[in-house]
Amino acid sequence: MIGWLHSLGREQAMDGTTGAERPPHRRERLRASAPVLSPWLALPLALAGVAALAVALVRPEAVLPAGIDPWQPTALACGAIAMLLLLAVIVQAIRQNRSDALREQGELRDINAALVAQVARQQAAMDRLVQSERKYREIYETAMEGMFTIDIAGRFLSANPALLTMLRYDSLAQIQAEVQDATVSFYADQENREAITQALLTQEEVGSVPVELRRRDGDRFWVAISARIIRNADGRAVAFQGSVRDITQWRRDRVTMEQALNAAEMANRAKSEFLANMTHELRTPLNAVIGFSEIIATEAMGPIGQPAYREYAHDIHDSGQMLLTLINDILDLSKI
């Protein structure tokens, strides 16, 4: 655990903006520049000096020439040197321990600062995730379209309030308790359901497919369904997710418009047939009037006793021609 903290401290002891390694502390530079006596060298020397002093005091004849008192200045100097070496070893050990403690304290301080910064970053990330989740939850809860997630077996995993209102359920728990297979319970046309399921499995998604559904009370209504398939890490299908939009009123308006269009087409057809029949019925006697008036006006069957009759015949012929032209124009207009 300490080793991991030390490694983390070394990793975090980098400049946060440039990535450069943090410069050493002043205390670390002083420790690096100050030469110290190695305990591995000083300790044997001190022990050797102490051992020599002890032997000189206990058995002076073994180490000192005859006639020399072990308490003479030379022996005392050797003992003093040995004690100084031992004291130096002790002081060096204390300094080394203090230096190690300060270094570990600095490393732990850096590690603590790095951990505090990491926790702050993680907390900021969590706050952003919470805000994002709250925003999308509000969109999900207040959407006008019904949104759902069902598993492969057809059980509801989630449903927003708009979908519950469409299907006339009070809560998600209620629809989960009462509906075991959404595809069987709500689809009015099972063949349509099979087609949509196969399309999802092959195309991964479908969009705005008109489907007739049944509400909880049996009432039927039309929706446009868009859905996609959800797969796990192994690529296996685990759920369907999608949205539905109520298009019942739109379909009613469309049916009404189609009916009105059909009625208009039928009326237009009846008008055309009427005009065609009327012009035919008018042309037959009119052609007779025009023909006989022309015979009278040209005196083709013999002379007319009164000249005024000839003028009358010309007037009848001209009026008939004008009326025939008008009928032809009406017939042409009815064909448009």
Phi and psi in degrees as GROMACS dihedral restraints (atoms count N, CA, C in turn):
[ dihedral_restraints ]
;  ai    aj    ak    al  type     phi  dphi    fc
    3     4     5     6     1   -64.9    20    10
    4     5     6     7     1   -41.2    20    10
    6     7     8     9     1   -61.2    20    10
    7     8     9    10     1   -41.5    20    10
    9    10    11    12     1   -63.8    20    10
   10    11    12    13     1   -40.4    20    10
   12    13    14    15     1   -63.4    20    10
   13    14    15    16     1   -40.5    20    10
   15    16    17    18     1   -63.8    20    10
   16    17    18    19     1   -44.1    20    10
   18    19    20    21     1   -64.2    20    10
   19    20    21    22     1   -40.5    20    10
   21    22    23    24     1   -63.2    20    10
   22    23    24    25     1   -40.1    20    10
   24    25    26    27     1   -63.0    20    10
   25    26    27    28     1   -40.5    20    10
   27    28    29    30     1   -66.6    20    10
   28    29    30    31     1   -37.6    20    10
   30    31    32    33     1   -67.6    20    10
   31    32    33    34     1   -39.8    20    10
   33    34    35    36     1   -80.2    20    10
   34    35    36    37     1   -11.6    20    10
   36    37    38    39     1   -82.7    20    10
   37    38    39    40     1    43.3    20    10
   39    40    41    42     1  -115.4    20    10
   40    41    42    43     1   151.9    20    10
   42    43    44    45     1   -64.3    20    10
   43    44    45    46     1   128.0    20    10
   45    46    47    48     1   -67.7    20    10
   46    47    48    49     1   -19.4    20    10
   48    49    50    51     1  -104.1    20    10
   49    50    51    52     1   -39.4    20    10
   51    52    53    54     1  -101.7    20    10
   52    53    54    55     1   -18.2    20    10
   54    55    56    57     1    82.3    20    10
   55    56    57    58     1     2.3    20    10
   57    58    59    60     1   -76.2    20    10
   58    59    60    61     1   155.3    20    10
   60    61    62    63     1   -71.1    20    10
   61    62    63    64     1   141.5    20    10
   63    64    65    66     1   -63.5    20    10
   64    65    66    67     1   134.5    20    10
   66    67    68    69     1   -65.8    20    10
   67    68    69    70     1   148.7    20    10
   69    70    71    72     1   -66.1    20    10
   70    71    72    73     1   151.4    20    10
   72    73    74    75     1   -70.7    20    10
   73    74    75    76     1   157.6    20    10
   75    76    77    78     1   -59.1    20    10
   76    77    78    79     1   -40.9    20    10
   78    79    80    81     1   -62.8    20    10
   79    80    81    82     1   -36.7    20    10
   81    82    83    84     1   -68.0    20    10
   82    83    84    85     1   -38.8    20    10
   84    85    86    87     1   -64.8    20    10
   85    86    87    88     1   -38.7    20    10
   87    88    89    90     1   -65.4    20    10
   88    89    90    91     1   -41.7    20    10
   90    91    92    93     1   -64.6    20    10
   91    92    93    94     1   -36.9    20    10
   93    94    95    96     1   -70.8    20    10
   94    95    96    97     1   -30.6    20    10
   96    97    98    99     1   -88.3    20    10
   97    98    99   100     1   -19.1    20    10
   99   100   101   102     1   -87.1    20    10
  100   101   102   103     1   117.3    20    10
  102   103   104   105     1   -71.6    20    10
  103   104   105   106     1   142.4    20    10
  105   106   107   108     1  -127.6    20    10
  106   107   108   109     1   155.8    20    10
  108   109   110   111     1   -84.3    20    10
  109   110   111   112     1   126.9    20    10
  111   112   113   114     1   -68.6    20    10
  112   113   114   115     1   129.1    20    10
  114   115   116   117     1   -60.6    20    10
  115   116   117   118     1   -29.0    20    10
  117   118   119   120     1   -69.4    20    10
  118   119   120   121     1   -20.1    20    10
  120   121   122   123     1   -96.5    20    10
  121   122   123   124     1   -41.1    20    10
  123   124   125   126     1   -71.3    20    10
  124   125   126   127     1   -37.4    20    10
  126   127   128   129     1   -64.7    20    10
  127   128   129   130     1   -46.5    20    10
  129   130   131   132     1   -62.3    20    10
  130   131   132   133     1   -38.8    20    10
  132   133   134   135     1   -63.5    20    10
  133   134   135   136     1   -43.1    20    10
  135   136   137   138     1   -64.7    20    10
  136   137   138   139     1   -42.5    20    10
  138   139   140   141     1   -63.9    20    10
  139   140   141   142     1   -39.6    20    10
  141   142   143   144     1   -64.3    20    10
  142   143   144   145     1   -41.5    20    10
  144   145   146   147     1   -64.8    20    10
  145   146   147   148     1   -42.7    20    10
  147   148   149   150     1   -63.3    20    10
  148   149   150   151     1   -42.9    20    10
  150   151   152   153     1   -62.1    20    10
  151   152   153   154     1   -43.0    20    10
  153   154   155   156     1   -63.9    20    10
  154   155   156   157     1   -40.8    20    10
  156   157   158   159     1   -64.8    20    10
  157   158   159   160     1   -40.1    20    10
  159   160   161   162     1   -65.6    20    10
  160   161   162   163     1   -42.9    20    10
  162   163   164   165     1   -64.3    20    10
  163   164   165   166     1   -38.8    20    10
  165   166   167   168     1   -65.7    20    10
  166   167   168   169     1   -32.8    20    10
  168   169   170   171     1   -79.4    20    10
  169   170   171   172     1   -37.1    20    10
  171   172   173   174     1   -82.6    20    10
  172   173   174   175     1   -49.3    20    10
  174   175   176   177     1  -128.4    20    10
  175   176   177   178     1    79.6    20    10
  177   178   179   180     1   -63.9    20    10
  178   179   180   181     1   -28.7    20    10
  180   181   182   183     1   -67.2    20    10
  181   182   183   184     1   -18.5    20    10
  183   184   185   186     1   -81.2    20    10
  184   185   186   187     1   -23.5    20    10
  186   187   188   189     1  -125.6    20    10
  187   188   189   190     1   -16.4    20    10
  189   190   191   192     1  -112.3    20    10
  190   191   192   193     1   148.1    20    10
  192   193   194   195     1   -63.7    20    10
  193   194   195   196     1   160.1    20    10
  195   196   197   198     1   -65.4    20    10
  196   197   198   199     1   139.0    20    10
  198   199   200   201     1    90.4    20    10
  199   200   201   202     1     0.3    20    10
  201   202   203   204     1  -101.6    20    10
  202   203   204   205     1   124.1    20    10
  204   205   206   207     1   -75.6    20    10
  205   206   207   208     1   130.4    20    10
  207   208   209   210     1   -62.7    20    10
  208   209   210   211     1   -15.9    20    10
  210   211   212   213     1   -92.1    20    10
  211   212   213   214     1     9.4    20    10
  213   214   215   216     1   -67.9    20    10
  214   215   216   217     1   162.9    20    10
  216   217   218   219     1   -54.7    20    10
  217   218   219   220     1   -37.2    20    10
  219   220   221   222     1   -64.0    20    10
  220   221   222   223     1   -44.8    20    10
  222   223   224   225     1   -66.1    20    10
  223   224   225   226     1   -40.0    20    10
  225   226   227   228     1   -65.0    20    10
  226   227   228   229     1   -35.6    20    10
  228   229   230   231     1   -65.1    20    10
  229   230   231   232     1   -42.1    20    10
  231   232   233   234     1   -62.5    20    10
  232   233   234   235     1   -40.4    20    10
  234   235   236   237     1   -65.4    20    10
  235   236   237   238     1   -39.3    20    10
  237   238   239   240     1   -64.9    20    10
  238   239   240   241     1   -40.5    20    10
  240   241   242   243     1   -62.9    20    10
  241   242   243   244     1   -41.4    20    10
  243   244   245   246     1   -62.4    20    10
  244   245   246   247     1   -41.9    20    10
  246   247   248   249     1   -67.3    20    10
  247   248   249   250     1   -38.6    20    10
  249   250   251   252     1   -63.7    20    10
  250   251   252   253     1   -39.8    20    10
  252   253   254   255     1   -63.3    20    10
  253   254   255   256     1   -41.9    20    10
  255   256   257   258     1   -64.5    20    10
  256   257   258   259     1   -40.8    20    10
  258   259   260   261     1   -64.4    20    10
  259   260   261   262     1   -38.2    20    10
  261   262   263   264     1   -63.2    20    10
  262   263   264   265     1   -39.3    20    10
  264   265   266   267     1   -63.2    20    10
  265   266   267   268     1   -43.3    20    10
  267   268   269   270     1   -64.2    20    10
  268   269   270   271     1   -44.5    20    10
  270   271   272   273     1   -62.6    20    10
  271   272   273   274     1   -41.8    20    10
  273   274   275   276     1   -63.1    20    10
  274   275   276   277     1   -39.7    20    10
  276   277   278   279     1   -63.6    20    10
  277   278   279   280     1   -41.1    20    10
  279   280   281   282     1   -64.1    20    10
  280   281   282   283     1   -44.0    20    10
  282   283   284   285     1   -63.4    20    10
  283   284   285   286     1   -40.3    20    10
  285   286   287   288     1   -64.4    20    10
  286   287   288   289     1   -43.0    20    10
  288   289   290   291     1   -63.1    20    10
  289   290   291   292     1   -42.2    20    10
  291   292   293   294     1   -65.4    20    10
  292   293   294   295     1   -40.7    20    10
  294   295   296   297     1   -62.8    20    10
  295   296   297   298     1   -42.9    20    10
  297   298   299   300     1   -63.8    20    10
  298   299   300   301     1   -39.5    20    10
  300   301   302   303     1   -64.8    20    10
  301   302   303   304     1   -42.5    20    10
  303   304   305   306     1   -65.1    20    10
  304   305   306   307     1   -40.1    20    10
  306   307   308   309     1   -64.9    20    10
  307   308   309   310     1   -44.9    20    10
  309   310   311   312     1   -64.7    20    10
  310   311   312   313     1   -35.9    20    10
  312   313   314   315     1   -64.0    20    10
  313   314   315   316     1   -42.1    20    10
  315   316   317   318     1   -64.5    20    10
  316   317   318   319     1   -42.1    20    10
  318   319   320   321     1   -63.8    20    10
  319   320   321   322     1   -42.8    20    10
  321   322   323   324     1   -65.1    20    10
  322   323   324   325     1   -35.1    20    10
  324   325   326   327     1   -65.2    20    10
  325   326   327   328     1   -41.8    20    10
  327   328   329   330     1   -65.4    20    10
  328   329   330   331     1   -41.0    20    10
  330   331   332   333     1   -62.9    20    10
  331   332   333   334     1   -42.8    20    10
  333   334   335   336     1   -62.7    20    10
  334   335   336   337     1   -42.3    20    10
  336   337   338   339     1   -63.8    20    10
  337   338   339   340     1   -40.5    20    10
  339   340   341   342     1   -64.7    20    10
  340   341   342   343     1   -41.6    20    10
  342   343   344   345     1   -65.5    20    10
  343   344   345   346     1   -39.9    20    10
  345   346   347   348     1   -62.3    20    10
  346   347   348   349     1   -43.0    20    10
  348   349   350   351     1   -65.1    20    10
  349   350   351   352     1   -40.2    20    10
  351   352   353   354     1   -65.2    20    10
  352   353   354   355     1   -41.8    20    10
  354   355   356   357     1   -63.2    20    10
  355   356   357   358     1   -39.2    20    10
  357   358   359   360     1   -63.9    20    10
  358   359   360   361     1   -42.2    20    10
  360   361   362   363     1   -64.3    20    10
  361   362   363   364     1   -43.6    20    10
  363   364   365   366     1   -64.1    20    10
  364   365   366   367     1   -37.5    20    10
  366   367   368   369     1   -66.0    20    10
  367   368   369   370     1   -40.7    20    10
  369   370   371   372     1   -63.1    20    10
  370   371   372   373     1   -41.1    20    10
  372   373   374   375     1   -63.9    20    10
  373   374   375   376     1   -40.8    20    10
  375   376   377   378     1   -64.0    20    10
  376   377   378   379     1   -39.6    20    10
  378   379   380   381     1   -62.2    20    10
  379   380   381   382     1   -41.1    20    10
  381   382   383   384     1   -65.2    20    10
  382   383   384   385     1   -40.0    20    10
  384   385   386   387     1   -64.2    20    10
  385   386   387   388     1   -40.2    20    10
  387   388   389   390     1   -64.0    20    10
  388   389   390   391     1   -44.2    20    10
  390   391   392   393     1   -63.4    20    10
  391   392   393   394     1   -41.9    20    10
  393   394   395   396     1   -64.1    20    10
  394   395   396   397     1   -43.1    20    10
  396   397   398   399     1   -63.6    20    10
  397   398   399   400     1   -39.1    20    10
  399   400   401   402     1   -65.6    20    10
  400   401   402   403     1   -40.3    20    10
  402   403   404   405     1   -64.4    20    10
  403   404   405   406     1   -48.1    20    10
  405   406   407   408     1   -70.6    20    10
  406   407   408   409     1   -28.9    20    10
  408   409   410   411     1   -65.9    20    10
  409   410   411   412     1   -40.8    20    10
  411   412   413   414     1   -64.0    20    10
  412   413   414   415     1   -42.2    20    10
  414   415   416   417     1   -61.5    20    10
  415   416   417   418     1   -42.9    20    10
  417   418   419   420     1   -64.5    20    10
  418   419   420   421     1   -41.0    20    10
  420   421   422   423     1   -75.9    20    10
  421   422   423   424     1   -30.8    20    10
  423   424   425   426     1  -103.5    20    10
  424   425   426   427     1     4.6    20    10
  426   427   428   429     1   -65.0    20    10
  427   428   429   430     1   144.1    20    10
  429   430   431   432     1   -76.8    20    10
  430   431   432   433     1   -25.9    20    10
  432   433   434   435     1   -87.4    20    10
  433   434   435   436     1   148.4    20    10
  435   436   437   438     1   -77.2    20    10
  436   437   438   439     1   133.4    20    10
  438   439   440   441     1  -122.3    20    10
  439   440   441   442     1   143.1    20    10
  441   442   443   444     1  -150.2    20    10
  442   443   444   445     1   160.7    20    10
  444   445   446   447     1  -140.1    20    10
  445   446   447   448     1   123.3    20    10
  447   448   449   450     1  -126.7    20    10
  448   449   450   451     1   149.5    20    10
  450   451   452   453     1   -81.1    20    10
  451   452   453   454     1   179.7    20    10
  453   454   455   456     1   -62.7    20    10
  454   455   456   457     1   -30.9    20    10
  456   457   458   459     1   -77.1    20    10
  457   458   459   460     1    -8.6    20    10
  459   460   461   462     1    96.9    20    10
  460   461   462   463     1     8.1    20    10
  462   463   464   465     1   -86.2    20    10
  463   464   465   466     1   139.7    20    10
  465   466   467   468     1   -72.1    20    10
  466   467   468   469     1   128.2    20    10
  468   469   470   471     1   -98.0    20    10
  469   470   471   472     1   -32.3    20    10
  471   472   473   474     1  -157.2    20    10
  472   473   474   475     1   153.1    20    10
  474   475   476   477     1  -158.3    20    10
  475   476   477   478     1   130.3    20    10
  477   478   479   480     1   -83.2    20    10
  478   479   480   481     1   166.8    20    10
  480   481   482   483     1   -57.4    20    10
  481   482   483   484     1   -34.6    20    10
  483   484   485   486     1   -62.4    20    10
  484   485   486   487     1   -41.4    20    10
  486   487   488   489     1   -68.3    20    10
  487   488   489   490     1   -40.7    20    10
  489   490   491   492     1   -61.5    20    10
  490   491   492   493     1   -38.3    20    10
  492   493   494   495     1   -67.0    20    10
  493   494   495   496     1   -41.1    20    10
  495   496   497   498     1   -59.5    20    10
  496   497   498   499     1   -44.3    20    10
  498   499   500   501     1   -86.8    20    10
  499   500   501   502     1    -4.8    20    10
  501   502   503   504     1    65.4    20    10
  502   503   504   505     1    50.5    20    10
  504   505   506   507     1  -115.5    20    10
  505   506   507   508     1   154.6    20    10
  507   508   509   510     1   -88.0    20    10
  508   509   510   511     1   -29.7    20    10
  510   511   512   513     1  -157.2    20    10
  511   512   513   514     1   166.2    20    10
  513   514   515   516     1   -65.0    20    10
  514   515   516   517     1   -38.6    20    10
  516   517   518   519     1   -61.4    20    10
  517   518   519   520     1   -38.6    20    10
  519   520   521   522     1   -66.1    20    10
  520   521   522   523     1   -45.0    20    10
  522   523   524   525     1   -69.6    20    10
  523   524   525   526     1   -32.8    20    10
  525   526   527   528     1   -68.1    20    10
  526   527   528   529     1   -34.2    20    10
  528   529   530   531     1   -75.9    20    10
  529   530   531   532     1   -34.9    20    10
  531   532   533   534     1   -94.1    20    10
  532   533   534   535     1   -23.8    20    10
  534   535   536   537     1  -110.6    20    10
  535   536   537   538     1   116.1    20    10
  537   538   539   540     1   -93.2    20    10
  538   539   540   541     1   -29.9    20    10
  540   541   542   543     1  -141.9    20    10
  541   542   543   544     1   106.6    20    10
  543   544   545   546     1   -63.8    20    10
  544   545   546   547     1   -35.1    20    10
  546   547   548   549     1   -66.7    20    10
  547   548   549   550     1   -35.9    20    10
  549   550   551   552     1   -79.3    20    10
  550   551   552   553     1   -36.4    20    10
  552   553   554   555     1   -75.2    20    10
  553   554   555   556     1   -31.5    20    10
  555   556   557   558     1  -111.4    20    10
  556   557   558   559     1   -25.9    20    10
  558   559   560   561     1   -73.5    20    10
  559   560   561   562     1   125.4    20    10
  561   562   563   564     1   -77.2    20    10
  562   563   564   565     1   -29.5    20    10
  564   565   566   567     1  -117.9    20    10
  565   566   567   568     1   107.7    20    10
  567   568   569   570     1   -68.8    20    10
  568   569   570   571     1   -31.3    20    10
  570   571   572   573     1   -64.4    20    10
  571   572   573   574     1   -38.3    20    10
  573   574   575   576     1   -63.7    20    10
  574   575   576   577     1   -38.8    20    10
  576   577   578   579     1   -61.3    20    10
  577   578   579   580     1   -46.0    20    10
  579   580   581   582     1   -61.5    20    10
  580   581   582   583     1   -39.3    20    10
  582   583   584   585     1   -64.3    20    10
  583   584   585   586     1   -42.1    20    10
  585   586   587   588     1   -66.9    20    10
  586   587   588   589     1   -41.1    20    10
  588   589   590   591     1   -62.3    20    10
  589   590   591   592     1   -45.0    20    10
  591   592   593   594     1   -64.1    20    10
  592   593   594   595     1   -38.6    20    10
  594   595   596   597     1   -63.5    20    10
  595   596   597   598     1   -38.4    20    10
  597   598   599   600     1   -65.4    20    10
  598   599   600   601     1   -43.3    20    10
  600   601   602   603     1   -68.3    20    10
  601   602   603   604     1   -29.0    20    10
  603   604   605   606     1   -94.6    20    10
  604   605   606   607     1   -37.2    20    10
  606   607   608   609     1  -102.8    20    10
  607   608   609   610     1    -7.1    20    10
  609   610   611   612     1    75.5    20    10
  610   611   612   613     1   -21.2    20    10
  612   613   614   615     1  -160.7    20    10
  613   614   615   616     1   155.0    20    10
  615   616   617   618     1  -133.8    20    10
  616   617   618   619     1   153.6    20    10
  618   619   620   621     1  -135.6    20    10
  619   620   621   622     1   130.1    20    10
  621   622   623   624     1    52.3    20    10
  622   623   624   625     1    52.7    20    10
  624   625   626   627     1   -92.2    20    10
  625   626   627   628     1   122.4    20    10
  627   628   629   630     1   -71.2    20    10
  628   629   630   631     1   129.1    20    10
  630   631   632   633     1  -139.5    20    10
  631   632   633   634     1   141.1    20    10
  633   634   635   636     1   -95.5    20    10
  634   635   636   637     1   125.3    20    10
  636   637   638   639     1  -116.2    20    10
  637   638   639   640     1   166.3    20    10
  639   640   641   642     1  -113.7    20    10
  640   641   642   643     1   136.2    20    10
  642   643   644   645     1   -80.1    20    10
  643   644   645   646     1   178.0    20    10
  645   646   647   648     1   -60.3    20    10
  646   647   648   649     1   -35.1    20    10
  648   649   650   651     1   -88.7    20    10
  649   650   651   652     1     5.8    20    10
  651   652   653   654     1    94.3    20    10
  652   653   654   655     1   -10.6    20    10
  654   655   656   657     1   -67.5    20    10
  655   656   657   658     1   137.9    20    10
  657   658   659   660     1   -98.2    20    10
  658   659   660   661     1   147.9    20    10
  660   661   662   663     1  -154.5    20    10
  661   662   663   664     1   161.4    20    10
  663   664   665   666     1  -105.6    20    10
  664   665   666   667     1   140.4    20    10
  666   667   668   669     1  -135.2    20    10
  667   668   669   670     1   157.6    20    10
  669   670   671   672     1  -104.0    20    10
  670   671   672   673     1   116.3    20    10
  672   673   674   675     1  -105.8    20    10
  673   674   675   676     1   135.6    20    10
  675   676   677   678     1  -125.5    20    10
  676   677   678   679     1   131.8    20    10
  678   679   680   681     1  -149.4    20    10
  679   680   681   682     1   160.5    20    10
  681   682   683   684     1  -141.5    20    10
  682   683   684   685     1   160.4    20    10
  684   685   686   687     1   -96.6    20    10
  685   686   687   688     1   142.5    20    10
  687   688   689   690     1  -110.0    20    10
  688   689   690   691     1   128.5    20    10
  690   691   692   693     1  -117.3    20    10
  691   692   693   694     1   152.5    20    10
  693   694   695   696     1   -85.5    20    10
  694   695   696   697     1  -172.9    20    10
  696   697   698   699     1   -63.3    20    10
  697   698   699   700     1   -25.3    20    10
  699   700   701   702     1   -85.7    20    10
  700   701   702   703     1    -1.1    20    10
  702   703   704   705     1    85.9    20    10
  703   704   705   706     1     7.8    20    10
  705   706   707   708     1   -88.9    20    10
  706   707   708   709     1   136.3    20    10
  708   709   710   711     1   -67.3    20    10
  709   710   711   712     1   128.7    20    10
  711   712   713   714     1  -122.1    20    10
  712   713   714   715     1   -20.3    20    10
  714   715   716   717     1  -163.6    20    10
  715   716   717   718     1   165.7    20    10
  717   718   719   720     1  -119.4    20    10
  718   719   720   721     1   136.6    20    10
  720   721   722   723     1  -129.8    20    10
  721   722   723   724     1   136.8    20    10
  723   724   725   726     1  -171.3    20    10
  724   725   726   727     1  -168.2    20    10
  726   727   728   729     1  -141.3    20    10
  727   728   729   730     1   154.6    20    10
  729   730   731   732     1  -130.8    20    10
  730   731   732   733     1   142.6    20    10
  732   733   734   735     1  -124.9    20    10
  733   734   735   736     1   125.8    20    10
  735   736   737   738     1   -69.2    20    10
  736   737   738   739     1   118.6    20    10
  738   739   740   741     1  -119.0    20    10
  739   740   741   742     1    21.0    20    10
  741   742   743   744     1   -59.7    20    10
  742   743   744   745     1   -49.6    20    10
  744   745   746   747     1   -65.6    20    10
  745   746   747   748     1   -35.5    20    10
  747   748   749   750     1   -63.7    20    10
  748   749   750   751     1   -41.9    20    10
  750   751   752   753     1   -67.2    20    10
  751   752   753   754     1   -38.5    20    10
  753   754   755   756     1   -62.6    20    10
  754   755   756   757     1   -44.1    20    10
  756   757   758   759     1   -63.5    20    10
  757   758   759   760     1   -36.5    20    10
  759   760   761   762     1   -67.4    20    10
  760   761   762   763     1   -42.1    20    10
  762   763   764   765     1   -63.2    20    10
  763   764   765   766     1   -43.1    20    10
  765   766   767   768     1   -61.8    20    10
  766   767   768   769     1   -41.7    20    10
  768   769   770   771     1   -65.0    20    10
  769   770   771   772     1   -41.2    20    10
  771   772   773   774     1   -64.8    20    10
  772   773   774   775     1   -40.3    20    10
  774   775   776   777     1   -63.8    20    10
  775   776   777   778     1   -42.7    20    10
  777   778   779   780     1   -64.0    20    10
  778   779   780   781     1   -38.3    20    10
  780   781   782   783     1   -65.4    20    10
  781   782   783   784     1   -41.8    20    10
  783   784   785   786     1   -63.7    20    10
  784   785   786   787     1   -41.5    20    10
  786   787   788   789     1   -64.2    20    10
  787   788   789   790     1   -39.6    20    10
  789   790   791   792     1   -65.8    20    10
  790   791   792   793     1   -40.3    20    10
  792   793   794   795     1   -65.0    20    10
  793   794   795   796     1   -40.8    20    10
  795   796   797   798     1   -64.5    20    10
  796   797   798   799     1   -41.2    20    10
  798   799   800   801     1   -64.7    20    10
  799   800   801   802     1   -40.4    20    10
  801   802   803   804     1   -65.8    20    10
  802   803   804   805     1   -39.1    20    10
  804   805   806   807     1   -65.1    20    10
  805   806   807   808     1   -42.4    20    10
  807   808   809   810     1   -63.6    20    10
  808   809   810   811     1   -39.1    20    10
  810   811   812   813     1   -62.6    20    10
  811   812   813   814     1   -44.8    20    10
  813   814   815   816     1   -62.7    20    10
  814   815   816   817     1   -43.1    20    10
  816   817   818   819     1   -64.1    20    10
  817   818   819   820     1   -40.2    20    10
  819   820   821   822     1   -63.1    20    10
  820   821   822   823     1   -46.1    20    10
  822   823   824   825     1   -64.1    20    10
  823   824   825   826     1   -39.7    20    10
  825   826   827   828     1   -63.6    20    10
  826   827   828   829     1   -44.7    20    10
  828   829   830   831     1   -65.3    20    10
  829   830   831   832     1   -42.5    20    10
  831   832   833   834     1   -63.2    20    10
  832   833   834   835     1   -45.1    20    10
  834   835   836   837     1   -64.9    20    10
  835   836   837   838     1   -34.7    20    10
  837   838   839   840     1   -66.1    20    10
  838   839   840   841     1   -44.1    20    10
  840   841   842   843     1   -67.3    20    10
  841   842   843   844     1   -30.2    20    10
  843   844   845   846     1   -79.4    20    10
  844   845   846   847     1   -34.2    20    10
  846   847   848   849     1   -65.7    20    10
  847   848   849   850     1   -38.8    20    10
  849   850   851   852     1   -59.3    20    10
  850   851   852   853     1   -55.7    20    10
  852   853   854   855     1   -69.7    20    10
  853   854   855   856     1   -30.8    20    10
  855   856   857   858     1   -66.7    20    10
  856   857   858   859     1   -39.2    20    10
  858   859   860   861     1   -61.7    20    10
  859   860   861   862     1   -37.4    20    10
  861   862   863   864     1   -65.2    20    10
  862   863   864   865     1   -42.9    20    10
  864   865   866   867     1   -61.4    20    10
  865   866   867   868     1   -45.6    20    10
  867   868   869   870     1   -64.0    20    10
  868   869   870   871     1   -42.9    20    10
  870   871   872   873     1   -65.7    20    10
  871   872   873   874     1   -48.3    20    10
  873   874   875   876     1   -68.3    20    10
  874   875   876   877     1   -35.6    20    10
  876   877   878   879     1   -65.6    20    10
  877   878   879   880     1   -34.0    20    10
  879   880   881   882     1   -69.6    20    10
  880   881   882   883     1   -38.0    20    10
  882   883   884   885     1   -63.5    20    10
  883   884   885   886     1   -43.7    20    10
  885   886   887   888     1   -66.1    20    10
  886   887   888   889     1   -43.3    20    10
  888   889   890   891     1   -65.6    20    10
  889   890   891   892     1   -34.9    20    10
  891   892   893   894     1   -90.0    20    10
  892   893   894   895     1    -1.1    20    10
  894   895   896   897     1    53.5    20    10
  895   896   897   898     1    42.7    20    10
  897   898   899   900     1   -67.8    20    10
  898   899   900   901     1   -27.0    20    10
  900   901   902   903     1   -97.5    20    10
  901   902   903   904     1     3.7    20    10
  903   904   905   906     1   133.1    20    10
  904   905   906   907     1   168.3    20    10
  906   907   908   909     1   -71.6    20    10
  907   908   909   910     1   152.7    20    10
  909   910   911   912     1   -99.0    20    10
  910   911   912   913     1   134.1    20    10
  912   913   914   915     1   -65.6    20    10
  913   914   915   916     1   -38.1    20    10
  915   916   917   918     1  -106.9    20    10
  916   917   918   919     1   124.2    20    10
  918   919   920   921     1   -62.0    20    10
  919   920   921   922     1   -27.3    20    10
  921   922   923   924     1   -64.4    20    10
  922   923   924   925     1   -30.8    20    10
  924   925   926   927     1   -64.1    20    10
  925   926   927   928     1   -33.0    20    10
  927   928   929   930     1   -65.6    20    10
  928   929   930   931     1   -41.6    20    10
  930   931   932   933     1   -65.4    20    10
  931   932   933   934     1   -40.7    20    10
  933   934   935   936     1   -61.7    20    10
  934   935   936   937     1   -40.1    20    10
  936   937   938   939     1   -64.3    20    10
  937   938   939   940     1   -40.3    20    10
  939   940   941   942     1   -62.4    20    10
  940   941   942   943     1   -40.8    20    10
  942   943   944   945     1   -62.8    20    10
  943   944   945   946     1   -42.7    20    10
  945   946   947   948     1   -62.3    20    10
  946   947   948   949     1   -41.2    20    10
  948   949   950   951     1   -65.8    20    10
  949   950   951   952     1   -45.1    20    10
  951   952   953   954     1   -65.0    20    10
  952   953   954   955     1   -42.0    20    10
  954   955   956   957     1   -64.6    20    10
  955   956   957   958     1   -38.1    20    10
  957   958   959   960     1   -64.3    20    10
  958   959   960   961     1   -41.2    20    10
  960   961   962   963     1   -62.8    20    10
  961   962   963   964     1   -41.1    20    10
  963   964   965   966     1   -63.8    20    10
  964   965   966   967     1   -42.7    20    10
  966   967   968   969     1   -66.5    20    10
  967   968   969   970     1   -37.2    20    10
  969   970   971   972     1   -65.1    20    10
  970   971   972   973     1   -39.9    20    10
  972   973   974   975     1   -62.0    20    10
  973   974   975   976     1   -41.1    20    10
  975   976   977   978     1   -64.1    20    10
  976   977   978   979     1   -40.6    20    10
  978   979   980   981     1   -65.1    20    10
  979   980   981   982     1   -40.6    20    10
  981   982   983   984     1   -63.8    20    10
  982   983   984   985     1   -38.0    20    10
  984   985   986   987     1   -65.1    20    10
  985   986   987   988     1   -40.8    20    10
  987   988   989   990     1   -63.9    20    10
  988   989   990   991     1   -40.1    20    10
  990   991   992   993     1   -65.0    20    10
  991   992   993   994     1   -42.3    20    10
  993   994   995   996     1   -63.5    20    10
  994   995   996   997     1   -38.4    20    10
  996   997   998   999     1   -66.0    20    10
  997   998   999  1000     1   -34.6    20    10
  999  1000  1001  1002     1   -70.9    20    10
 1000  1001  1002  1003     1   -18.5    20    10
 1002  1003  1004  1005     1   -81.6    20    10
 1003  1004  1005  1006     1   -12.6    20    10
